[in-house]
Amino acid sequence: MFLSVIFTAIASLVAVIVRDKAKGIGAAILIWLFFSVLFDAIVLFILFQYADYPLEKPMIGISTLNPITLARIVVLLKMDVSALMGYTGAVFKDFFGSVTGQLVSVAFLVLWAAVPAWLANRKFSKKDL
């Protein structure tokens, strides 16, 4: 449910910022492509480049930068299949499985929905129709 609200807010922001319909659709598709595919590829690249260093705690912070990844982690932990994710699943379960981790994940998902909606509303109210 959060992902629908988040991407509706992002789409509203794109619709307010971009005047041309074709460019707006292209921008919306690129944003979705970035969050669904490219962000994970960039994270995997960083993980492979710095495999010698302990990146467990930074990965928790990086996972909050992508609403799809954050929602995926929360759903996997609720389904109790974190054992399928191996060591990373254990690290995520330690943080996101606690009450603090759940509050942090919900807070970041709410921020991902509220900030683009607020920016879109602000931009729309200043627009000269």
C-alpha positions in Angstrom: 0.0 0.0 0.0 2.9 2.4 0.8 4.5 1.8 -2.6 1.3 2.9 -4.3 1.1 6.0 -2.3 4.8 6.7 -2.7 4.8 6.4 -6.5 1.5 8.3 -6.8 3.2 11.2 -4.9 6.3 10.9 -7.1 4.1 10.8 -10.2 2.2 13.9 -9.0 5.5 15.7 -8.5 6.6 14.8 -12.0 3.3 15.9 -13.5 3.6 19.3 -11.8 7.2 19.8 -12.8 7.2 18.6 -16.4 4.8 20.4 -18.8 5.2 18.1 -21.8 3.3 14.8 -21.5 5.8 12.7 -23.4 8.7 14.0 -21.2 6.6 13.5 -18.1 5.9 9.9 -19.0 9.5 9.3 -19.8 10.6 10.9 -16.5 8.2 8.8 -14.5 9.3 5.6 -16.3 13.0 6.5 -15.6 12.3 7.1 -12.0 10.5 3.8 -11.7 13.4 2.0 -13.6 16.0 3.6 -11.3 14.3 2.5 -8.1 13.3 -1.0 -9.3 16.5 -2.0 -11.2 19.4 0.5 -11.3 19.5 1.3 -7.6 20.0 -2.4 -6.7 22.6 -2.7 -9.4 24.5 0.3 -8.0 24.3 -1.2 -4.5 25.5 -4.6 -5.7 28.4 -2.9 -7.4 29.3 -1.0 -4.2 29.1 -4.3 -2.2 31.4 -6.1 -4.6 33.9 -3.3 -4.7 34.1 -3.0 -0.9 33.6 -6.7 -0.1 36.7 -6.6 2.2 35.0 -4.1 4.6 32.1 -4.7 7.0 29.2 -3.0 5.2 26.3 -4.4 7.3 25.4 -1.1 9.1 25.8 1.1 6.0 23.6 -1.3 4.1 20.8 -0.6 6.5 21.1 3.1 5.8 21.4 2.6 2.1 18.3 0.4 2.1 16.2 3.3 3.4 17.2 5.3 0.3 15.0 3.1 -1.9 11.3 2.7 -1.1 11.0 -0.5 -3.1 13.9 -2.2 -1.3 12.6 -1.0 2.1 9.1 -2.3 1.4 10.6 -5.6 0.1 12.7 -6.1 3.3 9.7 -5.3 5.6 7.5 -7.8 3.7 10.2 -10.5 3.7 10.6 -10.1 7.5 6.9 -10.2 8.1 6.7 -13.5 6.1 9.5 -14.8 8.2 11.6 -15.9 5.2 14.6 -13.8 6.2 16.5 -17.1 6.5 16.5 -17.3 2.7 18.5 -14.1 2.5 21.4 -15.5 4.4 23.7 -13.3 6.5 22.2 -10.1 5.1 18.8 -11.4 6.2 20.1 -11.9 9.7 21.5 -8.4 9.8 18.2 -7.0 8.5 16.2 -9.1 10.9 18.2 -7.8 13.9 17.5 -4.2 12.9 14.2 -4.2 11.0 12.7 -7.0 13.2 12.9 -4.9 16.3 10.3 -2.3 17.3 12.8 0.5 16.6 13.6 -0.9 13.2 9.9 -1.2 12.3 9.3 2.4 13.4 12.3 3.6 11.4 11.1 1.7 8.3 7.5 3.0 8.6 8.9 6.5 9.2 11.0 6.4 6.1 8.1 5.0 4.0 5.9 7.9 5.3 8.7 10.3 4.4 9.0 8.8 0.9 5.2 9.5 0.5 5.0 12.8 2.3 7.9 14.7 0.8 7.1 14.3 -2.9 3.4 15.0 -2.1 4.3 18.1 -0.2 6.7 19.3 -2.9 4.0 18.7 -5.6 1.4 20.5 -3.6 3.8 23.4 -3.0 4.8 23.6 -6.7 1.2 23.3 -7.8 0.0 26.1 -5.5 2.7 28.5 -6.9 1.8 27.6 -10.5 0.1 30.2 -12.6 -2.9 28.5 -14.2 
